[in-house]
Amino acid sequence: MNFLDQYLQRSQEIIGDRSPAEKRYDNEVLRWLRKGKNIRKAIEKANKKYPEEALEIDDTNSDDVADHYDYIMQHQEIMNNIFSSSN
């Protein structure tokens, strides 16, 4: 298994299978994070737009949630770079 396959397998384990609604929610969170909002504000905005996917965030999980979305954001950047360089 080459490095890219290993990376893709590991990223799938971390991110997991996401429904279309969950992907829309995640993208909304990422949109607000990219605009400079903190994780609590980004989650609040996404919860308003997609209440059926709403996450609850508090002091006990905010760091884990922030790390998760930071990983997804970095993963998207990596994938964009891979696919843009292969064209």
ROVEX-235213 format. One record per atom (N, C-alpha, C): x, y, z; residue in three letters. Coordinates in steps of 0.1 Angstrom, whole numbers, plus 5000, padded with zeros to 4 digits. Example, Ala and Ser with C-alpha at 12.3 -4.5 7.8 and 13.67 -1.06 7.14 Angstrom:
// residues 2
513249435078ALA/512349555078ALA/513249675078ALA/512849785071SER/513749895071SER/512950005079SER/
***
This chain:
// residues 87
500949885000MET/500050005000MET/500950125000MET/500750214991ASN/501550334990ASN/501050445000ASN/501850545001PHE/501650645011PHE/500250715010PHE/499850744998LEU/498550814995LEU/497450715000LEU/497550594996ASP/496450495000ASP/496450485016ASP/497550485022GLN/497550485037GLN/496950605043GLN/497250725037TYR/496750855042TYR/495150845040TYR/494750805028LEU/493250805026LEU/492550715035LEU/493150595038GLN/492550505047GLN/492450555061GLN/493550625065ARG/493550675079ARG/492550795080ARG/492550875070SER/491650995070SER/490150945071SER/489850835064GLN/488550785064GLN/488150725078GLN/489150675085GLU/488950625098GLU/488650735108GLU/489350855106ILE/489250965115ILE/487951035112ILE/487651065099ILE/486451145096ILE/485151055096ILE/485350935091GLY/484150845091GLY/483250865080GLY/482250785079ASP/481250795068ASP/480350905072ASP/480050995063ARG/479251115066ARG/478051115056ARG/476851135061SER/475651145052SER/475751285045SER/475051295034PRO/475051425027PRO/474651545037PRO/473751525046ALA/473351625055ALA/474551665065ALA/475251555069GLU/476351575078GLU/477451655071GLU/477651625058LYS/478751695050LYS/478351835048LYS/477051865046ARG/476652005045ARG/476852085058ARG/476552015069TYR/476852075082TYR/478352105084TYR/479152005082ASP/480552015083ASP/481052135075ASP/480652135062ASN/481052245053ASN/480652385059ASN/479452395065GLU/479052515071GLU/479952555082GLU/480252465091VAL/481252485102VAL/482552535096VAL/483052465086LEU/484352505080LEU/484252645074LEU/483152675068ARG/482952805061ARG/483152915072ARG/482552905083TRP/482653005094TRP/484053005100TRP/484752885101LEU/486052885106LEU/487052955097LEU/486852935084ARG/487653005074ARG/487453155074ARG/486253195079LYS/486053345080LYS/486553405093LYS/487253315101GLY/487853365113GLY/487053345126GLY/485953285125LYS/485153265137LYS/485753145145LYS/485553155159ASN/486053045167ASN/485152925166ASN/485552815171ILE/484752695170ILE/483352705176ILE/483252775187ARG/481952785193ARG/480952865184ARG/481452975178LYS/480653055170LYS/480352985157LYS/481252915151ALA/481052835139ALA/480052735141ALA/480052655152ILE/479052555155ILE/477752625157ILE/477652735164GLU/476452805166GLU/475752845153GLU/476552895144LYS/476052935131LYS/475552815123LYS/476352705123ALA/475952585116ALA/474652525122ALA/474552525135ASN/473352475142ASN/472152545138ASN/472252675136LYS/471052755132LYS/470652725118LYS/471652695109LYS/471352665095LYS/470852525094LYS/471452435101TYR/471152285100TYR/470752235114TYR/469652265120PRO/469352225133PRO/469152075135PRO/468852005124GLU/468751855125GLU/470051795127GLU/471151865124GLU/472551805126GLU/473251875137GLU/472551955145ALA/473252035155ALA/474151955165ALA/475252015167LEU/476151965177LEU/476052045190LEU/476251975201GLU/476352045214GLU/477752065217GLU/478152185220ILE/479552205224ILE/479652275237ILE/480552235246ASP/480752295259ASP/482152285263ASP/482552325275ASP/483952315279ASP/484552185279ASP/483752075280THR/484251945281THR/484651885267THR/484051945256ASN/484351885243ASN/484851985233ASN/484952115236SER/485252215226SER/486552195220SER/487552155228ASP/488952125222ASP/488852005212ASP/488151905216ASP/488051785207ASP/487351825194ASP/486251905195VAL/485451945183VAL/486352035174VAL/487052125181ALA/487952215173ALA/489052135166ALA/489652035173ASP/490651945166ASP/490051875154ASP/488851825156HIS/488251745145HIS/488051835133HIS/487551955135TYR/487252035123TYR/488552095118TYR/489552115126ASP/490852145121ASP/491452035112ASP/491251915116TYR/491751805108TYR/490951795095TYR/489651815095ILE/488851815082ILE/489351925073ILE/489652045079MET/490052155071MET/491452125064MET/492352075072GLN/493652035066GLN/493551925056GLN/492651825059HIS/492451725049HIS/491951775036HIS/490951865036GLN/490451925024GLN/491551995016GLN/492352065023GLU/493452135017GLU/494452045010GLU/494751935017ILE/495651835011ILE/495051774999ILE/493751735000MET/493051674988MET/492951774977MET/492751894979ASN/492751994969ASN/494052014962ASN/495152004970ASN/496452014964ASN/496851894956ASN/496451774961ILE/496651654953ILE/495951654940ILE/494751694940PHE/493951684927PHE/494351804918PHE/494651914924SER/495052034915SER/496452004909SER/497351934916SER/498651914910SER/498651794900SER/497651714901SER/497551604891SER/496951644878SER/496451764877ASN/495751804864ASN/496751874855ASN/
***
